[in-house]
Amino acid sequence: METRNPERPTINVQSSDRLTAMFAEQLNLMEHIREKHGRLKYPISQDVTSIVAELGEILEHVQEWKHWRSNPPEVDHDHKEMEVADLWHFIIQLTIRLGVTPETLYNTYMKKNKVNHQRQENDY
């Protein structure tokens, strides 16, 4: 049985192509939806609303934030992972609609991560 430690997950750094694969799959899904339902036009704010809704669903399944509960429910890790995957669908869709590529996202993330580390070193 696999033991999960959400505080320190194991990440395979050599699987960097996975982000690009996720973008490609989301583009395929977006095209499938367009083909099935016709050209979809909606504001980008709808993607943001979907992201917020998915975050709410994740909170509902984790419930660690309900510090007043003496008997919090058992976390269903499989369901939680599905909700996180739903969240990523909308994040990637928003990213695509904003014209950000996986490469740009990676480079910008790495720059910002460096800034965040510097801020921690300087007691930000």
NUFI-757423 format. One line per 3 residues: number of its first residue (from 1); their letters; for each residue x, y, z of N, C-alpha, C. Coordinates in Angstrom, 3 decimals, padded with zeros to 6 digits. Example, Ala and Ser with C-alpha at 12.3 -4.5 7.8 and 13.67 -1.06 7.14 Angstrom:
# NUFI-757423
1> as> 013.190/-005.690/007.800/012.300/-004.500/007.800/013.200/-003.300/007.800 ~ 012.850/-002.250/007.080/013.670/-001.060/007.140/012.900/000.030/007.870
END
This chain:
# NUFI-757423
1> met> 000.836/-001.180/000.000/000.000/000.000/000.000/000.883/001.246/000.000 ~ 000.559/002.175/-000.850/001.338/003.408/-000.985/001.001/004.359/000.156 ~ 002.030/004.919/000.772/001.826/005.924/001.800/001.957/007.288/001.162
4> rnp> 000.954/008.119/001.359/000.979/009.452/000.759/001.369/010.471/001.802 ~ 002.283/011.327/001.441/002.686/012.424/002.305/002.507/013.711/001.516 ~ 001.349/014.376/001.686/001.103/015.579/000.899/002.021/016.735/001.249
7> erp> 002.695/016.652/002.380/003.598/017.730/002.770/004.889/017.704/001.957 ~ 005.300/016.539/001.492/006.544/016.421/000.729/006.383/015.354/-000.345 ~ 005.680/015.703/-001.432/005.483/014.704/-002.485/006.762/014.449/-003.261
10> tin> 006.856/013.276/-003.844/007.974/012.931/-004.704/007.644/013.408/-006.108 ~ 008.558/014.146/-006.702/008.339/014.691/-008.041/009.479/014.254/-008.941 ~ 009.132/013.691/-010.086/010.113/013.264/-011.066/010.438/014.449/-011.958
13> vqs> 011.555/015.106/-011.714/011.934/016.305/-012.456/012.162/015.989/-013.928 ~ 012.575/014.791/-014.255/012.864/014.438/-015.641/011.601/014.267/-016.484 ~ 010.440/014.432/-015.897/009.194/014.273/-016.647/008.647/015.630/-017.083
16> sdr> 009.542/016.533/-017.487/009.147/017.895/-017.836/008.222/017.957/-019.044 ~ 008.225/016.944/-019.901/007.331/016.934/-021.053/005.876/016.777/-020.645 ~ 005.609/016.410/-019.424/004.239/016.191/-018.977/003.417/017.477/-019.012
19> lta> 004.029/018.603/-018.713/003.303/019.873/-018.784/002.867/020.145/-020.217 ~ 003.760/019.946/-021.154/003.424/020.137/-022.564/002.331/019.158/-022.980 ~ 002.406/017.921/-022.508/001.379/016.926/-022.821/000.022/017.357/-022.260
22> mfa> 000.015/017.924/-021.073/-001.238/018.398/-020.482/-001.834/019.533/-021.315 ~ -000.996/020.439/-021.780/-001.472/021.525/-022.638/-002.055/020.948/-023.927 ~ -001.368/019.977/-024.529/-001.843/019.372/-025.781/-003.186/018.678/-025.566
25> eql> -003.311/017.957/-024.461/-004.573/017.277/-024.167/-005.702/018.276/-023.930 ~ -005.406/019.382/-023.267/-006.436/020.392/-023.033/-006.859/021.034/-024.346 ~ -005.896/021.293/-025.231/-006.246/021.812/-026.559/-007.150/020.834/-027.306
28> nlm> -006.849/019.527/-027.205/-007.693/018.506/-027.833/-009.105/018.538/-027.253 ~ -009.217/018.661/-025.944/-010.532/018.721/-025.302/-011.280/019.971/-025.729 ~ -010.586/021.101/-025.772/-011.222/022.352/-026.192/-011.749/022.229/-027.625
31> ehi> -010.975/021.592/-028.501/-011.404/021.396/-029.886/-012.597/020.446/-029.941 ~ -012.573/019.391/-029.153/-013.681/018.440/-029.106/-014.967/019.146/-028.673 ~ -014.866/019.999/-027.669/-016.036/020.753/-027.194/-016.529/021.688/-028.288
34> rek> -015.617/022.358/-028.990/-016.006/023.244/-030.097/-016.743/022.470/-031.186 ~ -016.210/021.283/-031.540/-016.835/020.469/-032.587/-018.224/019.994/-032.170 ~ -018.357/019.618/-030.927/-019.632/019.070/-030.450/-020.682/020.154/-030.226
37> hgr> -020.259/021.304/-029.700/-021.213/022.338/-029.301/-021.147/023.593/-030.161 ~ -020.348/023.575/-031.195/-020.195/024.780/-032.007/-019.165/025.702/-031.380 ~ -018.920/026.783/-032.033/-017.920/027.734/-031.544/-018.357/028.304/-030.201
40> lky> -017.546/028.094/-029.219/-017.863/028.585/-027.881/-017.212/029.939/-027.659 ~ -018.017/030.914/-027.360/-017.499/032.238/-027.027/-017.988/032.576/-025.636 ~ -017.068/032.808/-024.767/-017.417/033.209/-023.410/-016.239/033.981/-022.837
43> pis> -016.507/034.826/-021.861/-015.423/035.648/-021.314/-014.420/034.815/-020.510 ~ -013.204/035.297/-020.488/-012.149/034.642/-019.712/-012.538/034.566/-018.241 ~ -013.326/035.526/-017.777/-013.756/035.500/-016.375/-014.518/034.223/-016.047
46> qdv> -015.125/033.584/-017.032/-015.830/032.322/-016.780/-014.829/031.216/-016.434 ~ -013.649/031.232/-017.063/-012.604/030.273/-016.683/-012.158/030.518/-015.246 ~ -012.013/031.786/-014.892/-011.600/032.126/-013.521/-012.666/031.654/-012.532
49> tsi> -013.933/031.863/-012.865/-015.024/031.405/-012.000/-014.980/029.888/-011.838 ~ -014.690/029.180/-012.918/-014.580/027.716/-012.850/-013.425/027.300/-011.940 ~ -012.330/028.026/-011.988/-011.178/027.737/-011.123/-011.572/027.914/-009.661
52> vae> -012.253/029.000/-009.358/-012.683/029.257/-007.976/-013.648/028.157/-007.515 ~ -014.559/027.749/-008.392/-015.513/026.693/-008.042/-014.784/025.382/-007.739 ~ -013.792/025.047/-008.554/-013.027/023.816/-008.315/-012.248/023.891/-007.008
55> lge> -011.718/025.065/-006.697/-011.028/025.220/-005.403/-011.995/024.954/-004.256 ~ -013.234/025.439/-004.397/-014.251/025.189/-003.385/-014.541/023.704/-003.232 ~ -014.590/022.988/-004.351/-014.825/021.548/-004.295/-013.678/020.827/-003.600
58> ile> -012.453/021.285/-003.844/-011.302/020.685/-003.157/-011.409/020.932/-001.657 ~ -011.741/022.147/-001.279/-011.913/022.463/000.146/-012.966/021.569/000.785 ~ -014.042/021.335/000.081/-015.124/020.499/000.609/-014.645/019.077/000.896
61> hvq> -013.713/018.573/000.071/-013.235/017.204/000.256/-012.088/017.098/001.253 ~ -011.367/018.175/001.461/-010.244/018.128/002.396/-010.715/018.439/003.808 ~ -011.420/019.501/003.971/-012.034/019.945/005.223/-011.054/020.127/006.382
64> ewk> -009.765/020.205/006.108/-008.802/020.485/007.175/-008.948/021.898/007.705 ~ -009.551/022.766/006.917/-009.718/024.163/007.319/-010.790/024.315/008.391 ~ -011.596/023.284/008.613/-012.630/023.344/009.651/-012.007/022.935/010.987
67> hwr> -011.217/023.831/011.531/-010.448/023.535/012.748/-011.339/023.250/013.949 ~ -012.585/023.644/013.905/-013.484/023.471/015.034/-014.103/022.068/015.082 ~ -013.937/021.290/014.021/-014.513/019.942/014.013/-013.661/019.004/014.840
70> snp> -014.303/018.306/015.764/-013.556/017.350/016.577/-013.335/016.032/015.837 ~ -014.201/015.712/014.890/-014.079/014.483/014.116/-014.174/014.787/012.622 ~ -013.103/015.322/012.036/-013.169/015.624/010.600/-013.324/014.325/009.802
73> pev> -014.021/014.398/008.680/-014.194/013.190/007.868/-012.876/012.730/007.264 ~ -012.819/011.452/006.978/-011.651/010.875/006.321/-011.512/011.485/004.926 ~ -010.299/011.848/004.549/-010.059/012.428/003.232/-010.066/011.310/002.191
76> dhd> -010.886/011.470/001.162/-010.925/010.537/000.048/-009.872/011.018/-000.955 ~ -008.685/010.411/-000.893/-007.563/010.878/-001.716/-007.848/010.771/-003.211 ~ -008.537/009.709/-003.629/-008.841/009.561/-005.048/-009.758/010.685/-005.529
79> hke> -010.779/010.989/-004.736/-011.702/012.059/-005.120/-010.993/013.415/-005.095 ~ -010.154/013.620/-004.092/-009.386/014.865/-004.003/-008.497/015.033/-005.232 ~ -007.851/013.966/-005.652/-006.986/014.033/-006.834/-007.789/014.342/-008.089
82> mev> -009.004/013.800/-008.194/-009.868/014.105/-009.338/-010.257/015.585/-009.342 ~ -010.537/016.139/-008.182/-010.880/017.561/-008.103/-009.687/018.428/-008.478 ~ -008.497/018.022/-008.056/-007.284/018.764/-008.430/-007.080/018.689/-009.943
85> adl> -007.346/017.519/-010.538/-007.235/017.387/-011.996/-008.242/018.302/-012.690 ~ -009.473/018.374/-012.153/-010.464/019.303/-012.708/-009.946/020.736/-012.655 ~ -009.347/021.092/-011.524/-008.786/022.432/-011.360/-007.740/022.702/-012.429
88> whf> -006.854/021.732/-012.658/-005.805/021.905/-013.656/-006.373/022.056/-015.064 ~ -007.465/021.365/-015.365/-008.102/021.547/-016.675/-008.418/023.025/-016.900 ~ -009.030/023.654/-015.904/-009.423/025.051/-016.070/-008.223/025.996/-016.026
91> iiq> -007.223/025.678/-015.200/-006.019/026.518/-015.157/-005.309/026.476/-016.510 ~ -005.161/025.278/-017.057/-004.485/025.155/-018.349/-005.315/025.812/-019.448 ~ -006.627/025.638/-019.402/-007.484/026.279/-020.395/-007.345/027.789/-020.343
94> lti> -007.359/028.353/-019.143/-007.178/029.805/-018.989/-005.810/030.227/-019.510 ~ -004.793/029.457/-019.184/-003.435/029.757/-019.622/-003.355/029.775/-021.151 ~ -003.970/028.780/-021.779/-003.996/028.714/-023.244/-004.732/029.923/-023.812
97> rlg> -005.881/030.245/-023.241/-006.677/031.365/-023.752/-005.954/032.693/-023.583 ~ -005.061/032.781/-022.596/-004.276/034.003/-022.404/-003.031/034.023/-023.287 ~ -002.819/032.947/-024.042/-001.704/032.900/-024.981/-000.369/032.533/-024.368
100> vtp> -000.402/031.898/-023.203/000.836/031.499/-022.528/001.150/030.050/-022.901 ~ 002.371/029.806/-023.357/002.801/028.460/-023.735/003.390/027.738/-022.522 ~ 003.522/026.417/-022.604/004.172/025.694/-021.505/005.590/026.203/-021.240
103> etl> 006.315/026.547/-022.305/007.686/027.036/-022.146/007.712/028.379/-021.429 ~ 006.810/029.272/-021.841/006.729/030.582/-021.189/006.323/030.426/-019.731 ~ 005.357/029.564/-019.487/004.909/029.328/-018.113/006.059/028.810/-017.261
106> ynt> 006.796/027.847/-017.788/007.935/027.294/-017.054/008.975/028.372/-016.751 ~ 009.360/029.137/-017.756/010.383/030.172/-017.562/009.922/031.244/-016.570 ~ 008.678/031.664/-016.695/008.148/032.682/-015.789/008.050/032.129/-014.374
109> ymk> 007.621/030.885/-014.247/007.547/030.241/-012.933/008.930/030.190/-012.277 ~ 009.934/029.794/-013.040/011.275/029.683/-012.471/011.803/031.046/-012.016 ~ 011.545/032.097/-012.793/011.956/033.452/-012.385/011.251/033.862/-011.095
112> knk> 009.954/033.653/-011.056/009.170/034.045/-009.883/009.554/033.205/-008.669 ~ 009.847/031.932/-008.880/010.268/031.068/-007.778/011.572/031.572/-007.160 ~ 012.476/032.033/-008.013/013.743/032.591/-007.531/013.471/033.826/-006.668
115> vnh> 012.577/034.693/-007.141/012.197/035.884/-006.366/011.595/035.476/-005.023 ~ 010.722/034.465/-005.038/010.086/034.021/-003.789/011.117/033.483/-002.799 ~ 012.115/032.759/-003.292/013.183/032.272/-002.402/013.984/033.444/-001.830
118> qrq> 014.287/034.424/-002.679/015.019/035.606/-002.206/014.215/036.342/-001.144 ~ 012.926/036.435/-001.341/012.068/037.104/-000.357/012.110/036.373/000.987 ~ 012.130/035.050/000.942/012.195/034.281/002.197/013.546/034.496/002.904
121> end> 014.602/034.587/002.116/015.913/034.847/002.707/016.002/036.226/003.327 ~ 015.193/037.157/002.816/015.203/038.539/003.319/014.037/038.836/004.259 ~ 013.452/037.781/004.828/012.347/037.907/005.795/011.187/038.727/005.252
124> y> 010.812/038.470/004.041/009.701/039.157/003.359/008.413/039.020/004.144
END
